[in-house]
Amino acid sequence: MALFKKQSKIGRDGLSAETMTKGARLIAAAQPKNPVSEQFRTLRTNIDFASVAKGDVKTLLISSALPSEGKSTITSNLAVVYAQQGKKVLLVDADLRRPTVAVTFGINDNHGLTNYLADANSDAQAIIHTTNMATLDVITSGPVPPNPAELLGSGRMTALISALRNKYDIVIFDVPPFLMVTDAQVLMSKMDGVAVVVSGGKTTKGALQRTSEILKISEAPVLGFVYNDQNQKKSSSSGYGYGYGYGYGETKSK
C-alpha cells in the first residue's frame, strides 16, 4: 500500500482508557520548545500546504481506523499549535461515545454538543467553552446519548457546522474510529478536509484497506495521513515517546 510521503516524527498516544480518564497530553502547550511540539507545528504546516491544493480548509475531521491509535492526542495538540499561531480555533469533541476533550482541558461543565443537538431551543453559544489560551475554544461532547450517529447526521448539526465555520479560522472535530461506528461517515460530507491517524505496529493492512473503502464511498476530502509510530522509545527528558509522520495523497490498495 503506497501511503506515506514527507514523513516527520511527532509522537505517541497512550491507551484509549487512559486518555479518557486523564485527558490527552498537551505537550504543545506545556512544552512549546520541545522537539515534539515543533513536529506538531510541522503537521500544522503540512495541513496548510494540503489546503492550498484542496481549497480553504476551515472544518477538519480527524479520526483513525481503530481505537487507541492516538487521534485525540493529535487532535488536541493540533488545536493548540493552531491557536499558538494566532488563529481563532474551535475544537469540537464529536466523539459522543468516548469523549476526551472535557478532561483534557479541565472543563467540569458537562453541557456540550449532545445538549445542543437534542434541544431545538438551545443556544450554540452556551456550549462553547473558553480555555486558558485566548484564541482556543472547545465544545465538549455533553452526556452520552443513545443515538450518536443520528444526532451527528442531523440537519441541526449541519447548521451548527456552517455557523461555526463562519465564526472561527479553523474548526477541528475529534470523532470515533471509522471501523467501529458510522459517526465519522455521517460527518465527512460536511467537512472541508479529513485526516486519518495510522498507528505504526497496530493498524493492520486490512483495517486500513477497509478505511480506504469507506473514504472512497463517502467521497471524503482526504488531506493525508498522520503516522503514529508507537515503537518510538520514550524520551527521558519529556516523558513522551512520540513518533508521528504526515503524508499527502489518497490510499492505494492492491
N, C-alpha and C positions, 0 to 999 in steps of 0.2 A: 504494500500500500504506500503510495507516494504522498506523504503528508506534510513533513516539516521542512521549512526553509527559514534561513536567517534566525536561527535559534539563539536565545540569550538566557542565561541562568537567572532564576529568581528564588523560588522557594518551595516549601512543603507544608501541607496542612496536616493536622492530627486527625484522629478518628472522628467520625461524624458526631458521635455521642459526646465527646469532649468539647467539640465546637459548640454544640447546643447548650451545654451546661456552663461553660466558661467563656464562650464567645470566641470569635476569630482573633488571631494575633495581629494586632495593628502595628506591625514593626515600622511601617512607613510614617506613622505618627509619632511613635515612641523614640525611634532612632532614625531620623531622616537622612543622616550622613552614612548610615550603614550601607555597605555594598548591595545588600538585599533590597533596600529601599530604592537605590539607584536603578536596579533592574525592574522594579515596578514602574519607574518613570520611563524606562525603555519600552516596556509593554504599552504604556500610555502613548508614547510617540509612534509606535508601530500601528496602533489602532487608528491614530490620527492620519498616518500615511495611507492606510487602507481606506479611510473615509474619503480621501481625495478621489479615489477611483470609483467608490460606491455612491458618492454624494454625501451631503451633510448628515452625519450620524448623531442624532440628538437623543435617541432611545436605543439602549444597548442591552440585550439579554445575554446573560452568561449562565451556562449550565454544563453538565457533564453527562456521560453515558450512565454512570452508576454512582451510588453514594460514596462518600468518604474519599473523593478524588481532589478535594481542595478548592472547590468552586466558591465557597463562602469566604474563605481567607483571601482569595484572589479578588473577588468582587469588592470586599470591604476596603482592602488596601488600594485597589484601583480608584475607588471613590475618593480616598484620602489624597492620593497624588494628583488627581484632577483638581481637587479643592486647593491644594498647595500651589497649583499653577495659577490660581485666581479665578478659576471657573466657578460658576454657580451650579452646584451639583446636588442631585437628589438620589439617594439610594433607597430602593423600594424592596422590601422583603416580600416577594411574591411566592416564597416557599411557605405555603399555608399549612403544610403538614409537619415540617421540621424546621421551624424558624430559628434564626440566629442573631438577627440584627439588633433586637432589643437588648439582649445580654451583652453583645459586643460593645455597644455604645452606652451601656449603663442606663437604659431607659426603663423605668418602672411602670409607666403608664401603659396598660395593655390595650389601649384604644388604638386600633390600626385599620389596616386595609379591609379586613372582613367586615368590620363595623360599618364602614362606608358603603361597601358593595351590597350589604344586606339591608340597608336602610335608605330608602329613596329620599328621605328628608334630611339626611346627614350632610354636613358640610366638609368638603375636601380639605379645607384649611385646618380643620380640627384634628386631622390625623397626621399632619406634618409636624415632626419634632425637630427642634434645633439640636445641634451638638456643640462641643467646645471649639469647633472650627467654624469661623464666621460664615464661610460660604458652602458649608456642607450640612444639608438637612437629610432626615431619614423618615421613611414611613415604615412602621413596624407591621408585622403580619396581623396582629389582633388575635382574638380567640380562634382556635382551630375549628373550622366549620365542617359540617357533614358533606358538603358538596363543593370542594375547592375548584375543580375544573369548570363547573357551571358558572361559578362566580367570576373566574378569570376570563371566561369566554363571553361574558355578558356585554350588552350594549353600554351599561353603566361603566364597565372597565374601559371600554374603547373611548368613551367620552372623557374619562379621567386621564388616560394617557395623552389624549390630544391637549387637554388643559395644562398638564404638567410640562409637556413638550414646549409649550409657548412661554412657560414661566422660568425654565431652567436652561442652562447651556447644555447639560447632558443629564439624562435620567438613566440610571443603571438598575437593572432588575436581576435579583437573585431568585432563581426558580428551581423546582425539583429536577432530578435527573431525567433525561429523555426516556430511558428504558423502564422506569419504574411506574410512572403515571403519565397522563396526557396533558398535564398542566402547561408544560413548556410549549407543546404543539399548538395549543389554542392561543398562545400569546405571540408566537413567532410572526404571524402575518401582520401584527400591529407594530412591529419593530423596524427600525432603520438598519440595525445590524445585530448579528448573532455571533458570539464567540464560544467555542467548545473547549472545555478543560479535558485534557487527556493525561491520565496518571501513568507514569513510567513504572513498569513491573506489575501493574494492576489491571489497567484497561486491556481487555482481550481483543484480538482481531475481530472475533465475531461480534462483540459488543459495539466496536467502532463501526463495523460494517452495517449493523442494524441502525445505528445512529445516523450514519450517512444516508441510508434509505429514507429515514424519517425526514431529514433535512431536504432531500430532493423532492419527496412527495409534497412537502409543505412549501416548497419553493422559498426556503428561508434565505434571507440576505446574509450569507455566511461571510464574515470578515476573515476568519482564520482560526487557528488552534493555539491554546495555551498548554504547553507541555510541562507537566508537573513531575519532576524527576524525584521520586520518593526513595531512590537509592543513594541520594547525596548524604554524606556524613554530616552530622550536626556540627555547627560552628561553636567552638568553645567560648568565643567572645560574645556571641549574641544569644546562644541558646536555641537557635533555629537551624534547621537543616534544609535550606531552600535550594531548589534547582529547577526553575521553570524555563520554558522557552516559548517563543511565539512564532507561528508560521502562517503565511498567507495561502490563499487558494482553497479550492474545494477538495473534498476527499475523492480518491480514486480507488475503487476496489477491483480486484481481479476476479 
